[in-house]
Every structure is written in C-alpha cells, then in structure tokens.
Amino acid sequence: MKQFTSVKDVQDVKTLVQEALTIKHQPQAHRDLGKHKMLGAVFLNPSLRTRLSTQKAAMNLGMDVMVMNIDKEGWALETRDGVIMNGSTVEHIREAARVFGEYCDILAIRAFPGLKNRDEDYNEEIFNKFIEFSGVPVVSLESATLHPLQAFADLITIEEHKRSARPKVVLTWAPHVKPLPQSVPNAFAEWMCQAQKEGMIDFVITHPEGYELCEKFTPGAQIIHDQDEAIKDADFIYPKNWSSYNDYGKILSDGEGWMLNVDRLKHTNAARVMHCLPVRRDLELGADILDSKEHSLVIEEAGNRVWAAQTVLKKILESSL
C-alpha cells in the first residue's frame, strides 16, 4: 500500500479486515516495524478519535509522531498556483508539503470541505497537492469527500459483531442543526458497496429525497426513501447526517421523523446501531439507543479506529521495506 485515501487503495477488503482483527489481538507484534520512522499528523480541522487513535496506532508500531494543528499553529496556506501572494496567505502548499516530507516518513492529513463550491471540494486540492509535493505516503484522516479510516473501522466492527454470514447493513440520513459534509457517508457507502461485492454484507441507503450521494460512491447499493421500510430486518444501522450533494451544502429538510430511537428498532433484527461520533443526543440519534447495551456499538466502533489506523500504517511501512 503506497497511500490511503479511499477503498480503492485496498486490494482485498475482506483480507484487510481480518488482518485488522488479528492486530487487535496482538497490538505489539510489529513494534519494530516503525522503529526510527516518523508519522506527521497534520490537522486543518478539529479531531478527537482520529487524532488519538492514529497516534496510538503509530506508537504501537514503534513510530514517533509529530502533530501539527496547522490551522492554529502554522502559516496560512495558499493552495492556488499562479497567484501573487499579496493577501492573507503566507506559505504556499508546494513548499509546506515538501518540508513535511523532509521531516516525516508518512503524512496523515485532515482537511474538511468548505461546503460552498462542490467542484473545489470534490477536486480534493489540498490532499492531491500533499500527495504530489511531499514525496512520502499520505494517509487520509478525513478529506473533503471521504473518511476512509472511519469506514474501515466501521467494517471491522460489523465483521466482529455480526450474527449471520451476510448481515443487512443500512446507512440512514439523520437530522442535524447545521449542514455537514458528505465525507463520512460517502466513505461508508464506498466501503460497504465493496464489502457487498465481496459477499460480506447486503447494503441499503435511506434518506429523504434530495439527499442522494454522489453516485460514484454508491454502486450496487439499494436506495429507499422510506426509512421504516429500509431498516426492516436490519442487522446494523448507521445514522449520519449529511447535507445535499446536488443542491450542494444545503439543508433541505427539518428531519422530522428521521431520528431513530429504541421503539423504531422493533421491526429490525435487534439491530446494532453505529455512529462515527461526535453525536448530538436526541437530535441525530436517540439517547435511549446510545445508552443501550443491546443496541449501541458506538464505543466499540470508536475503539476499532486504532486497529484500522494501525493496519493501514503497517501496510504502508511494509511497502517501503
């Protein structure tokens, strides 16, 4: 593995999930692999689970870690080419990325979308320029369009807790007070579609009309606009808000009737409920689900972020031997 920005960087999803579960039971088995290697974690946006899990994963592999909140501690970055930098930007990404590459063996980058211009966000300019200019492998800690480490951890969680050979997995839109990116649902859909292709799950997406995701991330998914119909007999449900892709960055619905609570799960297969966190209780998801030992998997899911990151870093380190 030379980089990790989407499921397309993975040759065999099922095998990668099994490797992550093996690492979970032997977290120190490859501690010499990252000895004298440096991970640079670069954050342009806030983080809790992504930051801590990636740091722990790197340390489990014997790596050293440098963390920089470039949005608060670094110079304002210019990403455009051919401009005279006579405004608020101080350092061009061409030089910044090269400098990071001088100090680090692997870079991990987190950069959210602006949700103003779809073409700019979906072009992934920041990520692509770090890949182009840094000269070292780049791992996505969430980009404008995808959050692959989260989706990988989600699939690890499903594999670990499934009660049938091919469980039904449902991604459902959830209400929120502000427009959120499509990166988590895009990545979840992309990974689940690939898992479905490999015979691991059956995958359904449900949302109000107008919240269709970009089709390139949903090949093979069944899409149903009736949430109750979609979650019937579900084994796993993944509630997540996202703003409109077609009417880009907009909220189109007040979300009435779309928040799940325990009572709404009565026609499921005693569904286990997941969420990437943070979650707004009793807005996105009922607190009775979040506090339910029977239904909630959000903490186990967060724990598996470590093994997702550790597996990816291990594969990248191995590729450089």
The 8 nearest C-alpha neighbors of each residue, nearest first, counted from 0:
[[1, 315, 314, 2, 318, 8, 3, 9],
 [0, 2, 315, 136, 318, 3, 8, 137],
 [3, 1, 136, 137, 0, 138, 4, 8],
 [4, 2, 138, 8, 5, 139, 137, 1],
 [3, 5, 139, 138, 147, 2, 8, 6],
 [6, 4, 7, 147, 8, 3, 145, 186],
 [5, 7, 8, 9, 190, 147, 189, 4],
 [6, 8, 5, 9, 10, 4, 3, 189],
 [7, 9, 6, 3, 5, 10, 0, 2],
 [10, 8, 7, 6, 11, 12, 0, 15],
 [9, 11, 12, 8, 7, 15, 6, 14],
 [12, 10, 14, 13, 9, 15, 197, 16],
 [13, 11, 15, 14, 16, 9, 10, 194],
 [12, 14, 16, 15, 11, 17, 194, 197],
 [13, 15, 17, 16, 12, 11, 18, 10],
 [14, 16, 18, 12, 17, 13, 19, 11],
 [17, 15, 19, 13, 18, 14, 155, 12],
 [18, 16, 20, 14, 19, 15, 21, 13],
 [17, 19, 15, 21, 16, 20, 14, 22],
 [18, 20, 22, 16, 17, 21, 310, 306],
 [21, 19, 23, 17, 22, 18, 16, 24],
 [20, 22, 18, 23, 19, 24, 17, 25],
 [23, 21, 25, 19, 26, 24, 20, 18],
 [22, 24, 20, 21, 26, 25, 306, 19],
 [23, 25, 22, 21, 26, 20, 19, 27],
 [26, 24, 22, 28, 23, 27, 21, 29],
 [27, 25, 22, 23, 28, 24, 59, 29],
 [28, 26, 30, 29, 25, 59, 60, 22],
 [27, 29, 25, 26, 30, 22, 60, 31],
 [30, 28, 32, 31, 27, 60, 26, 59],
 [29, 31, 60, 61, 27, 32, 28, 59],
 [32, 30, 34, 29, 33, 61, 60, 28],
 [33, 31, 29, 30, 34, 60, 61, 316],
 [34, 32, 62, 61, 60, 36, 31, 35],
 [33, 35, 61, 31, 36, 62, 32, 30],
 [36, 34, 33, 62, 37, 63, 61, 31],
 [37, 35, 62, 33, 34, 104, 63, 38],
 [36, 38, 63, 103, 104, 64, 62, 39],
 [39, 37, 64, 105, 103, 106, 104, 63],
 [38, 40, 106, 65, 103, 64, 66, 107],
 [41, 39, 66, 107, 106, 108, 65, 67],
 [40, 42, 108, 67, 66, 107, 68, 39],
 [43, 41, 68, 109, 44, 69, 108, 67],
 [42, 44, 70, 110, 69, 109, 68, 41],
 [43, 45, 42, 110, 109, 111, 46, 70],
 [46, 44, 42, 47, 43, 68, 109, 50],
 [47, 45, 50, 49, 48, 44, 42, 51],
 [46, 48, 50, 49, 51, 45, 52, 277],
 [49, 47, 51, 50, 52, 46, 301, 304],
 [50, 48, 52, 47, 51, 46, 53, 140],
 [49, 51, 47, 53, 48, 52, 46, 54],
 [50, 52, 54, 48, 53, 49, 55, 47],
 [51, 53, 305, 55, 49, 54, 48, 50],
 [54, 52, 56, 55, 50, 51, 308, 49],
 [55, 53, 51, 57, 56, 52, 50, 58],
 [54, 56, 58, 52, 57, 53, 59, 51],
 [57, 55, 309, 53, 59, 305, 54, 58],
 [58, 56, 62, 60, 54, 59, 55, 53],
 [57, 59, 61, 62, 55, 60, 56, 54],
 [60, 58, 56, 57, 61, 27, 30, 55],
 [59, 61, 30, 33, 57, 58, 62, 29],
 [62, 60, 33, 30, 58, 34, 59, 31],
 [63, 61, 33, 58, 57, 36, 34, 60],
 [62, 64, 37, 38, 36, 58, 61, 65],
 [65, 63, 38, 37, 39, 62, 66, 54],
 [64, 66, 39, 40, 38, 67, 63, 37],
 [67, 65, 40, 39, 41, 64, 68, 42],
 [66, 68, 41, 69, 42, 40, 65, 72],
 [69, 67, 42, 70, 71, 72, 43, 41],
 [68, 70, 73, 72, 71, 67, 43, 42],
 [69, 71, 43, 68, 72, 73, 44, 42],
 [72, 70, 69, 68, 73, 43, 74, 67],
 [73, 71, 69, 68, 70, 67, 74, 75],
 [74, 72, 69, 71, 70, 75, 68, 67],
 [73, 75, 89, 90, 76, 72, 69, 88],
 [74, 76, 88, 89, 90, 73, 77, 87],
 [77, 75, 90, 88, 91, 92, 74, 89],
 [76, 78, 91, 88, 79, 92, 90, 75],
 [79, 77, 92, 91, 76, 80, 125, 124],
 [80, 78, 77, 82, 81, 91, 92, 124],
 [79, 81, 82, 78, 77, 91, 83, 93],
 [80, 82, 79, 83, 84, 78, 77, 91],
 [83, 81, 80, 84, 79, 85, 77, 78],
 [82, 84, 85, 81, 86, 80, 79, 88],
 [85, 83, 86, 82, 88, 89, 77, 87],
 [84, 86, 83, 87, 88, 89, 82, 77],
 [87, 85, 84, 88, 89, 83, 77, 82],
 [86, 88, 89, 85, 75, 84, 77, 76],
 [87, 89, 75, 77, 76, 86, 90, 84],
 [88, 90, 75, 74, 76, 87, 91, 77],
 [91, 89, 76, 77, 74, 88, 75, 92],
 [90, 92, 77, 93, 76, 94, 78, 95],
 [91, 93, 95, 94, 78, 96, 77, 76],
 [94, 92, 91, 96, 95, 132, 97, 128],
 [93, 95, 97, 92, 96, 91, 98, 90],
 [94, 96, 92, 98, 97, 93, 91, 99],
 [97, 95, 133, 99, 129, 98, 94, 93],
 [98, 96, 133, 100, 94, 95, 99, 132],
 [97, 99, 101, 95, 100, 96, 94, 102],
 [100, 98, 96, 102, 101, 97, 103, 95],
 [99, 101, 133, 97, 103, 98, 102, 135],
 [102, 100, 98, 99, 103, 97, 133, 104],
 [101, 103, 99, 100, 98, 104, 37, 39],
 [104, 102, 37, 100, 105, 39, 38, 101],
 [103, 105, 37, 135, 36, 38, 100, 106],
 [106, 104, 38, 136, 103, 135, 137, 39],
 [105, 107, 39, 137, 38, 40, 138, 136],
 [108, 106, 138, 40, 137, 139, 41, 140],
 [107, 109, 41, 140, 139, 42, 40, 138],
 [110, 108, 140, 42, 141, 43, 142, 41],
 [111, 109, 142, 43, 44, 141, 143, 108],
 [110, 112, 143, 142, 44, 113, 109, 141],
 [113, 111, 143, 114, 120, 180, 110, 142],
 [112, 114, 115, 111, 120, 116, 143, 119],
 [115, 113, 248, 112, 116, 117, 247, 180],
 [116, 114, 113, 117, 248, 247, 120, 112],
 [115, 117, 119, 118, 114, 120, 113, 247],
 [118, 116, 120, 119, 121, 247, 115, 114],
 [117, 119, 121, 120, 116, 122, 123, 115],
 [118, 120, 122, 116, 117, 121, 123, 124],
 [121, 119, 117, 112, 122, 118, 143, 123],
 [120, 122, 118, 123, 119, 117, 144, 143],
 [121, 123, 119, 120, 124, 118, 127, 117],
 [124, 122, 121, 126, 120, 125, 127, 143],
 [123, 125, 127, 122, 126, 128, 119, 78],
 [126, 124, 128, 127, 123, 129, 78, 110],
 [127, 125, 129, 128, 123, 124, 130, 142],
 [126, 128, 130, 124, 129, 125, 131, 123],
 [127, 129, 131, 130, 125, 126, 132, 124],
 [128, 130, 126, 96, 133, 132, 131, 127],
 [131, 129, 127, 128, 132, 133, 137, 126],
 [132, 130, 128, 129, 127, 133, 134, 96],
 [131, 133, 129, 97, 96, 134, 130, 128],
 [134, 132, 97, 100, 96, 129, 135, 130],
 [133, 135, 132, 100, 131, 130, 97, 136],
 [136, 134, 133, 105, 100, 104, 137, 106],
 [137, 135, 2, 105, 1, 106, 138, 134],
 [136, 138, 106, 2, 107, 105, 130, 3],
 [139, 137, 107, 3, 2, 4, 106, 108],
 [140, 138, 4, 141, 108, 107, 3, 142],
 [139, 141, 109, 108, 107, 138, 146, 49],
 [142, 140, 146, 109, 139, 145, 110, 111],
 [141, 143, 110, 145, 144, 111, 109, 146],
 [142, 144, 112, 111, 120, 182, 145, 123],
 [143, 145, 182, 142, 121, 181, 185, 120],
 [146, 144, 182, 186, 142, 141, 185, 147],
 [145, 147, 141, 183, 186, 182, 149, 148],
 [148, 146, 150, 149, 5, 186, 145, 151],
 [149, 147, 151, 150, 146, 307, 152, 308],
 [150, 148, 152, 147, 151, 146, 153, 304],
 [151, 149, 187, 153, 147, 152, 148, 186],
 [150, 152, 148, 154, 153, 149, 307, 147],
 [153, 151, 155, 149, 304, 307, 303, 150],
 [154, 152, 150, 156, 151, 155, 149, 300],
 [153, 155, 157, 151, 156, 152, 158, 150],
 [156, 154, 152, 158, 153, 157, 16, 159],
 [157, 155, 159, 153, 154, 158, 300, 160],
 [158, 156, 154, 160, 159, 155, 161, 153],
 [159, 157, 155, 156, 161, 160, 154, 16],
 [158, 160, 156, 157, 161, 155, 20, 154],
 [161, 159, 157, 158, 156, 162, 271, 155],
 [162, 160, 158, 157, 163, 159, 166, 164],
 [161, 163, 160, 164, 166, 234, 165, 158],
 [164, 162, 165, 166, 161, 234, 167, 160],
 [163, 165, 166, 162, 199, 161, 200, 198],
 [164, 166, 200, 199, 163, 201, 167, 198],
 [167, 165, 200, 163, 234, 201, 168, 164],
 [166, 168, 201, 233, 234, 200, 202, 235],
 [167, 169, 235, 202, 236, 201, 234, 233],
 [170, 168, 203, 236, 204, 202, 237, 171],
 [171, 169, 237, 204, 236, 238, 205, 203],
 [172, 170, 238, 205, 206, 204, 237, 169],
 [171, 173, 206, 240, 239, 238, 205, 241],
 [172, 174, 240, 239, 283, 238, 258, 257],
 [175, 173, 254, 283, 240, 282, 258, 257],
 [174, 176, 177, 283, 240, 282, 173, 178],
 [177, 175, 178, 174, 282, 253, 250, 179],
 [176, 178, 175, 179, 250, 242, 249, 174],
 [179, 177, 242, 250, 248, 249, 241, 180],
 [178, 180, 241, 242, 177, 240, 181, 248],
 [181, 179, 182, 241, 242, 112, 178, 114],
 [180, 182, 241, 184, 185, 183, 144, 242],
 [181, 183, 145, 144, 185, 180, 146, 184],
 [184, 182, 186, 146, 185, 181, 145, 187],
 [185, 183, 187, 186, 181, 182, 188, 239],
 [186, 184, 182, 188, 183, 187, 181, 216],
 [185, 187, 145, 189, 183, 188, 184, 146],
 [186, 188, 150, 184, 190, 189, 185, 191],
 [187, 189, 191, 185, 186, 190, 217, 184],
 [188, 190, 216, 186, 192, 187, 191, 217],
 [191, 189, 193, 187, 192, 188, 6, 194],
 [190, 192, 194, 188, 193, 189, 195, 187],
 [193, 191, 195, 189, 194, 190, 188, 219],
 [192, 194, 196, 190, 191, 195, 197, 189],
 [195, 193, 191, 197, 199, 196, 192, 190],
 [196, 194, 200, 198, 192, 197, 193, 199],
 [195, 197, 193, 194, 198, 192, 199, 219],
 [196, 198, 194, 195, 199, 193, 13, 12],
 [199, 197, 195, 196, 200, 194, 165, 201],
 [198, 200, 194, 165, 195, 197, 164, 201],
 [201, 199, 165, 195, 166, 198, 167, 194],
 [202, 200, 167, 195, 168, 166, 165, 203],
 [201, 203, 168, 220, 169, 167, 200, 191],
 [204, 202, 221, 169, 220, 222, 168, 170],
 [203, 205, 170, 222, 169, 171, 221, 223],
 [206, 204, 171, 223, 224, 222, 226, 229],
 [207, 205, 172, 224, 171, 210, 208, 204],
 [208, 206, 224, 210, 209, 205, 172, 252],
 [207, 209, 210, 206, 224, 211, 251, 205],
 [208, 210, 211, 207, 243, 251, 245, 246],
 [209, 211, 243, 208, 207, 206, 212, 244],
 [212, 210, 209, 244, 213, 208, 243, 245],
 [213, 211, 244, 214, 210, 185, 216, 217],
 [212, 214, 215, 216, 211, 244, 217, 185],
 [215, 213, 217, 216, 212, 218, 211, 185],
 [214, 216, 213, 217, 218, 189, 212, 185],
 [215, 217, 189, 214, 185, 213, 188, 218],
 [216, 218, 214, 220, 188, 215, 189, 219],
 [219, 217, 220, 216, 192, 215, 214, 189],
 [218, 220, 192, 217, 221, 196, 195, 202],
 [221, 219, 217, 203, 202, 218, 222, 192],
 [220, 222, 203, 204, 219, 202, 223, 205],
 [221, 223, 204, 205, 203, 220, 224, 206],
 [224, 222, 205, 225, 229, 204, 221, 206],
 [223, 225, 205, 206, 207, 226, 208, 222],
 [226, 224, 228, 223, 227, 229, 205, 206],
 [227, 225, 229, 228, 205, 224, 230, 206],
 [228, 226, 229, 230, 225, 231, 263, 266],
 [227, 229, 226, 225, 231, 230, 223, 224],
 [228, 230, 226, 227, 231, 223, 225, 205],
 [231, 229, 233, 227, 228, 267, 232, 226],
 [230, 232, 267, 266, 233, 228, 229, 227],
 [233, 231, 267, 268, 230, 266, 234, 167],
 [234, 232, 267, 167, 230, 268, 231, 235],
 [233, 235, 270, 167, 268, 166, 168, 271],
 [236, 234, 168, 271, 270, 233, 272, 169],
 [237, 235, 169, 272, 168, 170, 273, 238],
 [236, 238, 170, 273, 274, 272, 171, 169],
 [239, 237, 171, 173, 172, 170, 274, 236],
 [240, 238, 173, 172, 171, 237, 241, 274],
 [239, 241, 173, 172, 174, 175, 179, 242],
 [240, 242, 179, 181, 180, 178, 239, 243],
 [243, 241, 178, 248, 179, 249, 250, 180],
 [242, 244, 210, 247, 246, 249, 248, 245],
 [243, 245, 247, 246, 212, 242, 248, 210],
 [246, 244, 247, 243, 209, 211, 210, 212],
 [247, 245, 243, 244, 249, 248, 209, 242],
 [246, 248, 244, 243, 245, 249, 117, 114],
 [247, 249, 114, 242, 243, 178, 115, 246],
 [248, 250, 243, 242, 247, 246, 251, 178],
 [249, 251, 242, 178, 252, 243, 248, 177],
 [252, 250, 249, 253, 209, 243, 242, 210],
 [253, 251, 254, 250, 207, 255, 174, 209],
 [252, 254, 255, 174, 251, 250, 175, 176],
 [255, 253, 174, 252, 257, 256, 173, 258],
 [256, 254, 257, 253, 258, 174, 252, 173],
 [255, 257, 258, 254, 259, 174, 226, 253],
 [258, 256, 254, 255, 173, 259, 174, 226],
 [259, 257, 284, 283, 173, 256, 174, 282],
 [260, 258, 284, 285, 263, 257, 261, 264],
 [259, 261, 285, 263, 262, 288, 287, 284],
 [262, 260, 264, 263, 288, 287, 259, 265],
 [261, 263, 264, 260, 265, 259, 266, 287],
 [262, 264, 261, 260, 265, 259, 266, 227],
 [263, 265, 267, 261, 262, 266, 270, 269],
 [264, 266, 267, 263, 262, 269, 261, 268],
 [267, 265, 231, 264, 232, 268, 263, 230],
 [268, 266, 232, 231, 233, 264, 269, 265],
 [267, 269, 232, 270, 234, 233, 266, 231],
 [270, 268, 267, 271, 234, 264, 294, 265],
 [271, 269, 234, 235, 268, 267, 233, 272],
 [270, 272, 294, 235, 295, 234, 296, 236],
 [273, 271, 236, 295, 294, 235, 296, 237],
 [272, 274, 237, 297, 296, 236, 295, 271],
 [275, 273, 276, 297, 237, 238, 239, 272],
 [274, 276, 277, 273, 149, 297, 301, 300],
 [277, 275, 278, 274, 297, 301, 48, 279],
 [276, 278, 275, 279, 274, 47, 48, 280],
 [277, 279, 276, 280, 283, 274, 284, 275],
 [280, 278, 283, 282, 281, 277, 284, 175],
 [281, 279, 286, 282, 284, 285, 278, 283],
 [280, 282, 285, 284, 286, 283, 279, 258],
 [281, 283, 280, 279, 284, 174, 175, 258],
 [284, 282, 174, 173, 279, 258, 175, 281],
 [285, 283, 281, 259, 258, 280, 282, 286],
 [284, 286, 281, 260, 287, 288, 259, 280],
 [285, 287, 289, 288, 280, 281, 290, 284],
 [286, 288, 285, 290, 289, 291, 261, 260],
 [289, 287, 291, 286, 290, 285, 261, 260],
 [288, 290, 286, 295, 287, 291, 285, 284],
 [291, 289, 287, 288, 286, 292, 295, 294],
 [292, 290, 288, 293, 294, 295, 289, 287],
 [293, 291, 294, 295, 290, 296, 289, 288],
 [292, 294, 291, 295, 271, 269, 288, 270],
 [293, 295, 271, 291, 272, 292, 288, 270],
 [296, 294, 272, 289, 291, 297, 271, 292],
 [297, 295, 273, 299, 298, 272, 300, 271],
 [296, 298, 300, 273, 274, 299, 295, 301],
 [299, 297, 301, 300, 296, 302, 295, 303],
 [300, 298, 302, 296, 301, 297, 303, 156],
 [299, 301, 297, 303, 298, 302, 156, 296],
 [302, 300, 298, 304, 303, 299, 297, 48],
 [303, 301, 299, 304, 300, 305, 298, 306],
 [302, 304, 300, 305, 306, 152, 301, 307],
 [303, 305, 307, 152, 302, 301, 306, 52],
 [306, 304, 52, 303, 308, 56, 307, 309],
 [307, 305, 309, 303, 308, 304, 19, 23],
 [306, 308, 304, 152, 310, 305, 309, 151],
 [309, 307, 311, 305, 306, 310, 53, 56],
 [310, 308, 56, 306, 312, 311, 307, 313],
 [309, 311, 313, 307, 308, 19, 312, 306],
 [310, 312, 314, 308, 313, 309, 315, 307],
 [313, 311, 315, 309, 314, 310, 316, 308],
 [314, 312, 310, 316, 311, 315, 309, 317],
 [315, 313, 317, 311, 312, 316, 0, 310],
 [314, 316, 0, 312, 318, 317, 313, 1],
 [317, 315, 313, 319, 318, 314, 312, 320],
 [318, 316, 314, 319, 315, 320, 313, 32],
 [317, 319, 315, 316, 320, 0, 314, 1],
 [318, 320, 316, 317, 315, 1, 314, 0],
 [319, 317, 318, 316, 315, 32, 314, 33]]
